[in-house]
Amino acid sequence: QVQLVESGGGLVGPGGSLRLSCTASGFSFSTYPMYWFRRAPGKGLEWVASIDEIHSTHYGGSVIGRFTIARDNAKNTVYLQMDSLHLEDTAVYYCAIDASGNSRGQGTQVTVSS
């Protein structure tokens, strides 16, 4: 079955950087678009970024210019490079294989704090 395992979260100060990874198994990774979502405390699930099978990328308005999504099909892994982090980027970050975010991993906590 589909398994998605996120890693790379942690505590960072404003303006800092983190790189999240999501390793996938149980499906043909290279043929699926991949998504990153996040859920901030007290808020709903928010789409962050996506990358399709030909590596075309799209970003949510709040992260464009600061976050970069990439994939390595040889490693069945999708990445999210997060730079210039803001306090409001604090959230649990999930990778997913569907545009609704319903098929997602367990998440990794990102905390931006001074």
ABEGO torsion letter per residue (X at the ends): XBBBBBBGBEBBBBGBBBBBBBBBBGBBAAABBBBBBBBBBGBBBBBABBBBAAGBBBBBAAABGABBBBBBAAAGBBBBBBBGBBAAABBBBBBBABAAGABBBAEBBBBBBX
